[in-house]
Amino acid sequence: MRKLIHTNQNHPVSILILAVFLFSFIFPAYAEAKYDYIDITNPFIKKIPIAVPSFKEMADNSEALKKAGEAAELLSETLDFTGYFKIIDKGAFLANLKKAGISEAQINFRDWTTIGAELLVTGGISITGDRVKMEICLFDTFKAKRLIGKKYTGGISDQRRMIRRFCNEVIYLLTGSHGIFDSKIAFVSTSTGKKEIYICDFDGYSPRRITQSNSISLSPAWSSDGIWLAYTSYSRGKPDLFIKNLKEKRGAVVAKPGINITPAWVPGKFALAATLSFSGDPEIYMLTGTGKIIKRLTRRWGIDVSPSFSPDGRKMVFVSKRSGTPQLYILDLNSDRTERLTYQGKYNTTPSWSPRGDKIAYSALENGNFNIYVIGTDGENLTPLTHNAGDNESPTWSPDGSLIAFSSTRGGVSRIYVMTSYGTEQRRLLSMPGEQTNPKWSPKNIAN
């Protein structure tokens, strides 16, 4: 038995234990097996038809009945968010699992293959007091075989977390990559009338305000462990760099003369790069996590901003005007050699290095509007992802590299949107007052 400790939102002081059990009848080779259902490198992914009927109430009470429907809907929405699945409409279902049962022996798989479902999720739920228990299984309907079986126990308010943990298991099994369901997105919002930093879950759920600057806060950046957030704030009257521990409410401030902007953490290290102009020219420096300068990284006249590191931390892409217009350059941190990456367009900015290491997303000005592009790290395969939809800026990759969040004015004021890494399925992420900009996706497994 594995014990996963977390905080219950309804009882912030108490620590609950979410116990996760493997069913004794789970597919025995699950730990080693990887199914080639989904090729995440294929831009023309065929969505897998999946059926998610309402969960069965394992205890006869009204609360369990309500949660049974909620759990199935939440699971459908969570899987649908990935872009990998086609959720089959419940009106097409031939079977009623609430009557027939949810175990392998009780399922007539032909009822599901007939309606085109290649995968089936079944679930059971019981509630006693303020405690909830769930049993959830994933089946391959054509092979009539169980792929995953899990049991979860926790508080009623932990239902969303249980569903997300199961979805992580599903994505890992089907793609070989851990999912995004424990990740978060930091962004800037003017909901209060001022630009403040907020954090929400990967799907836009549960946004919360992080800064109280009552001024302008910009450019949030996550550390690899998700504990630290760096950003620029004008709370002291000029752009200073704030480094904040999200758990312990401590940190540091870099307030050198001039600007202190566009932070980016080095993968796997308690160090970050940022643009400082105390020397007279805006250059990129390497800093410790406490804000002390380690060394200067760029040394050419002209503004150098917006660093982003390769996954191994050995290279850094950044924006520079050294050629006359903002273009992307890649610096090899070992050799100090810098090469220009972009040549098309006169204004390229806000680069973001993909977690898989092979691509860089950025925003480019063309025909009066900004659009999102991706380019190979070798300068090849330049591909536009947005067009004819307002200004699209500040791309940021999901931790598994499957999705890109960005800001867009396609609906009027700027909002946060998300799309696949190939530019498909573009949809708005969350609804809040004011405008939302500067999204930054966290590493995975960010604690609540």
N, C-alpha and C positions, 0 to 999 in steps of 0.2 A: 504494500500500500504506500502510495506517495501522498504526502501532505503538503498542500499549497496554502501558505498563510497569506491572508489579505485582510484589508479593512472593510467592514460593512459600512456603507454610506449612511445608513440609518443609525448606526451606533459607532461614531467615529473614534471613541476611546477603546472600544472592545476589539479584540482580535478574534476572528472566526477562522475556522479551519475548513477549507474546501477539500474534502477527501475524494480522490479520483481513483476508481477501481477498474482494473481490466476485468471484463466478464471472464468467467472460467471457461466459457465456450468460444472465446475470441479466436479468429482465424490464426492458427499457431505461427505462421511465418510472417505475421504482420511487421514485426520489428525489422526484418530484413527485406521484406518485399517492397518493391516500388512498381507501381502500375504506370504504364505509358499511356494513360488516358489523355493527358494534357501536355502538349509540347509548348512550353512557355516562350520558346524562341521563335515560334511560328506566328507571323503577323496575320495569318488567315486561320486562326484557331476556330475549329468547329465547336460550338457550344454543346455541352453534354446535357441532354434532357434529363432532368431529375425531378422526382415527385417527393413532396414533403407534406404528407397528410397531417391533420391535427393529432396532437399527442393523445394517448389514452390515459384517462384518469385511473390511477391505480388505487385511489381511495375516493370514496363517494362523498364529496362535499363540493359546495358551490365555488369555493376558492380554487380548488383543483381544476374544475371545469373551465373557469376563466383563464387560468394560467396555461392550460393545455392548448387553447387556441393561440394565446399570446406567444408561447414558446415556438410553435410551428411557424408563425408569421415572422418572428424575429430571426429564426434560422434561415428561412427563405430569403429574407432581405439581406442577411449577412453574406450568404453564398452568392446571391445575385450581384452584390457590390463588386465582386472580383472580376466579373465579365466572362467567367469561364463556363457558366451554367445557363441553361434555358429552364426556367421554373415552369413546370406543367400546371396549367390551370386546374384548380380543384374540381371544377365542374365536369372535367373529363374523367374523373376517377370512377372505376368500376367496383372497387372494393371499399368496404368500411372497416378499417382496422380497429376502430373502437369496439366493434362487435366480434370481429374475427380474431383479433389479437395481434401482437407486434413481434413475436418471436419467429425465427426462421421456419419452424415446423407449422406455424399457423398462417403463413403467407402463401397465397396462390400467386406465384410470380408471373403467370400468364396474364393475370388481370393488369399487370403493370407493363409488360412488354407489348401487350395489345395496344396500349395508348401511347407507345413510343418512349416510355421511361427506361433509360439505360441504368440509372441509379435510383435507389429508393432510400429515404431516411424514415425510420420509425422511432417513436419515442413514447415513453410512459412517464407520468408525473404523479407524485403523491405529496400531500402537504399535511403536516402535523404541527399545530401551533404556528410558530414563525419559522419553521424549518421546511425545506423542500428537498425532495429527492427526485432525481431524473435518471432514466435509462434511455440511452440513445444509440441507435445502430445505423450503419450504412451498409447497403446491400448492392451487389451487382445483380441486376434482375435477370439478365440473359444467362449468366452462369449460376443463378440461384444460389449465390454464395454470400455470406456475411464477410465484409471487409474490415469493419471496425465495430466494436462494442464497448461502451463506456457507461459507468455509473458516477453520478455526481451528487454530493450532499453539501448543503449550505443554507444560508438564510434566504428568505424569499426575495430580497433585493439583489441576491447574487445570480438570479436567473440569466441576466444578460451575459455575465462573465462565464457561466457554464456553457452557454450556447457558443460563445466565441472560442472557448477552449476546444470544444468539439469541432468547430469549423477549422481551427488550426490543424487538428489531426487529419481532417479530410483533405485539406490542401496539401499537407505534407505527403500524404499517401499518394495522391494523384499527380503531384508535380515533382516531388523530391525536394521542394523548397518550403521552408516555414512560412506561414501566412503573415498577414499584416495586422491581425486582429488585436494585438496588444500594443500597436503603435499609436502615436498621437501626432497631431499637427499643430504647430505654433503659427500664429498669424497676427497681423495688425488689424484692429478694428476701431472705427470712430463711433461706436455705439454710445459712448458717454459724451460725445462732442469733441473729444481729444483722441489722438492716436495712441492707443494702449496695446500691449501685447496680451493675447489670449491663447489658451490651449484647448483643443477639443479632441475627442476620440477620432480614430481613422475615418469614421463615417460621418463626422460632423456632430455626433451626439455629445451632450454634456459640455458645452463650451464654458470656460471659466476664465476670469480676468487674472492676469499675473502681475501686471505693473499698476502702480497708483501714482504715476508721475504727474498727471494733470498737465501734460505738455505734449511732446512728440516722442514716441518710441518707435524704432524701426529695426529691420533686419535681424529677426531672431535666429539663433543658431544653436543646435543641440550638440552636447558632448556625446561621445560614443556610448557612454553608460546611461545616458538620459537623465542624469542627475543635475547637470549644469546647463544653464541657458545664458548665452551671451547676446547682447543687443546694444543698439545705440539709443541714447536718450538725451533730450534737450532739457531735462529737468533742472539743470544747473545753468541754463542760459546758452549753452553751446553743445555741439555734438560730442558727448563723452561715451566711452565704452563701459558698459556694466556687465559684470560676470556674476551670475546669481546661482546659488545652490537651491534647488527647488524643494528639497526635503528639509534642510536645516535653516533656511532663511538667513544665509550668510553669503558673503561674496567679496568682490573687489571692484574698484572703479579705476579705469585708465582715463585720466583727465589732463593729458599733456596739451600744451598750447596748440591751437589749430584744431583740425578734425580728428576724430577717433571713431572710425566707421567700418562697416561691412565685415563683421567677424565670421570666421569659419574654423571649426575645431579639426585638429589632426586626428584621423582615425586611430583609435586605440591608445591615445596619449592624452595626458592632462596638459595640453598645449593648444594654442590656436593662433591663426594668422588674422591680421586686421590692417586696415589702412590708417596710417598716422601721418600728419603733415607738420610735425614740430620742427623738422629740418628745413621746411620751406616748400618742398615738393611732396605731394601725396604719394607715399611709397608703402609697400606691404612689408610688415614686420612679423616675425615669429615671437609669440609671447608665451610665458608660462600661464597656467590656469589661474595664477594669482595676479596676473597683469604685468609681470616684469619682462622687459625686452630680452629675448635670447639673441636674436640677430636680425639684420635687415635682409630681406629676400629679393627685392627689386632695386635696380640702380640705374634706371634710365629716366631722363627728363620726360615729363608728361604724367598725367594722372594714372595711377595703377590702383585698381579697386576690385572688389567682388571675388575674392579667392574661393576656390572649391578644390578639395583634395581627391586624388584617386583613392580607391578602397584600400590599397596597401600603404598609403601615405607617402609614397616616394615621389609623386608628381603633383603639381598644382596648376590648375587652369585659372586664369584671371583676365580682367579687362584692362586694356591699356590704350592710351591715345598717342603712344610713341610714334605711330605711323601717320598721325594726323587726325584719324577718326577712331572711335572706340572699336577695337577688335579683340578677339580672344587669342591668348598666348598660353603656351604650356611650359612651365619651368620644371626641369629635372632637379630635384633638391640635392641629389648626390653630386652631380657634375656642374650644377649652376648654369647649365645650358638652357637657353630659352628659344622656343620656336613658335612662329606665328601659326595659328590654327585656321582662322577664318579669313577669307579673301572676298567673299561675296557680300555685298551690302556695305553701307557706310556707317551703320550704327548697330553694333552687336553687343549685348550686355547680359547680366545676371546668369552666368553659366552654372550648371549643376552636373557634377560627374555622377554617372550611373553606378549603382551598387555592384553591377556585374563588371564594371571597369572598361567596357568597350565603347561607350557612347557618352556624349555630353549634350545636354539640353540647354538651350539658351533662348533669349528673346531678341528679335531683330526688327528694326524699323524698316518698313517698306510701304510705299504708296501712302504715307501719312499715318499708318497704323503699325502697332507692334504685333508680331506673331511668334509662336513657339516653333523652334526648329530643333532637330537632333542631328548631330554630326559624329562620325567615327573619330576616335582619338587620333587616327592617322590623317584626318582631314577629308576622308572619302565619305560617300553615301550621305550627302546632305539631304535631309528630308523635312519638308514643312508638315507640322501637325495641326495647325489652325490656320484659317483664312476666312475673310469676309464675315468676321464676327467681333467687331470692336477691337479694343486693345487687349492683347493677351501677353502677360508678363510673369516673371518670377517663377519659372518652372522648378519643381522639386520632386525627386523620385521617392516612391514608396520604398521601404527597406528591402523588399524582394525584387525591386526593379520592374514590377509588372504594371505599375500605374504612375501617372504624373499628376500632381496637383499644381494649379496655377491660378492667377487672378485674371479676371476678364470683365470688360465693360459691355459685353454683348447685350445685357439686359438693362443698360443705363449706367447706374453707378457700379463701381467695381465690386465683384463678389468672388468667392473661392469656388473653383470648378475642379473636376477630376476627370481624367481620361485614361485609356489604356496607353501603354508605352508606344503604341503605333498610331495614336491619335484618334482611335475610334471610341464610341460610347461616351461622348462628352456630356457631362451633366453637373448641375450645381450641387455643391456639397452641403451647405447649411444656410439657414435663414436667420439673419440678425439685423437689427436696426443699423443705420449708417452704412459705411463701405468697409469691405474687407480686402486686404492686400498682403503682400509679402509672405505667402505661406512657406513653411519649412517643415518637412516630414521628419519625424524622429527615427532613430534606430528602432529595432523591434524590442519587445518586452520592456516597455516603460511601466513602472509601477504606478498604481493609482494614487 
